[in-house]
Amino acid sequence: RAGRMRVMEPETAALIHSDILPPGVEYPGGYGFGGSVGRPGQLRAGEYGWSGAAGTTGWISPAGGYAAVIMAQFFPYGSVRIARDARAAIGQDLARG
C-alpha cells in the first residue's frame, strides 16, 4: 500500500521478497523477484534488497521495521564499506530507541 491506495496484490508483494531459487542453486543468500533475499538462518534473514555495480544499495528489514537506501557511487564494488558501516549504525541507533 501507498497510503490508502493498493499498488499491488499482497501475493505479488510476497513474491518480491520470496526466495525463488530451486534447491542446489547457490547465490549469496537467496534471490527473489525483487533482488537478494536473506534466507532463514542467515545473518540478515528476512531482509531483501539489491546493490548496484557502482555501490548504490537499498534494503528493507521487516524485522527491524525500516528501509534504507545508500546512493553512493564508487568502483570497484566493495572498495568502500559504506553499506556495512551504515547497517551497523542503523542497528545501534534503533537499539537505543
C-alpha positions in Angstrom: 0.0 0.0 0.0 1.0 3.6 -0.6 -1.2 5.4 2.0 -4.7 4.1 1.3 -4.0 3.1 -2.3 -3.2 -0.5 -3.1 -0.4 -0.6 -5.6 -0.2 -4.4 -6.0 -1.9 -7.5 -4.7 -0.4 -8.9 -1.4 0.5 -12.2 -3.2 2.6 -10.2 -5.7 4.3 -8.3 -2.9 5.1 -11.6 -1.2 6.8 -12.9 -4.4 9.1 -9.9 -4.4 10.8 -11.0 -1.2 10.4 -14.7 -1.5 13.4 -16.9 -2.4 12.7 -18.3 -5.8 15.9 -20.3 -6.4 15.5 -24.0 -6.7 17.4 -26.3 -4.3 21.0 -26.7 -5.3 21.3 -23.3 -7.0 23.7 -21.2 -4.9 23.7 -17.4 -4.6 25.0 -15.4 -1.7 21.7 -15.6 0.2 18.6 -16.2 -1.7 17.2 -14.4 -4.8 13.6 -13.2 -5.3 11.8 -11.2 -7.9 12.9 -8.0 -6.2 16.6 -8.9 -5.7 18.5 -10.5 -2.9 16.7 -12.2 -0.1 18.1 -13.2 3.4 17.4 -16.9 3.9 16.3 -18.3 7.3 19.4 -19.0 9.5 21.4 -16.3 7.7 22.7 -13.1 9.3 20.1 -10.9 7.6 17.2 -13.4 7.4 14.1 -11.8 6.1 15.7 -8.7 4.6 15.6 -8.1 0.9 17.1 -5.5 -1.4 19.7 -5.0 -4.1 23.1 -3.5 -4.7 24.3 -1.9 -7.9 27.7 -2.4 -9.6 28.9 1.1 -8.5 27.9 0.8 -4.9 24.3 2.0 -4.6 22.4 -0.2 -2.3 19.0 -0.5 -0.7 17.3 -3.0 1.6 14.2 -3.5 3.6 14.3 -5.0 7.1 10.8 -6.2 8.1 12.2 -7.3 11.5 13.9 -4.0 12.1 11.0 -2.0 10.8 13.0 0.1 8.4 14.1 0.6 4.9 17.4 2.1 3.8 18.9 3.4 0.6 22.5 4.5 0.1 23.2 6.4 -3.1 27.0 6.4 -3.4 29.0 5.7 -6.5 32.4 4.1 -6.3 34.5 1.5 -8.1 35.4 -1.2 -7.7 32.4 -2.6 -5.9 33.2 -3.3 -2.3 36.1 -0.9 -2.1 34.2 1.4 0.3 32.5 -0.4 3.2 29.6 2.1 3.5 26.8 -0.4 3.5 28.4 -2.5 6.3 29.0 0.6 8.3 25.5 2.1 7.7 23.9 -1.2 8.7 25.9 -1.2 12.0 25.0 2.5 12.7 21.3 1.9 12.0 21.3 -1.1 14.2 22.9 0.8 17.1 20.6 3.7 16.6 17.5 1.6 16.6 18.7 -0.4 19.7 18.9 2.9 21.6 15.2 3.5 20.8 
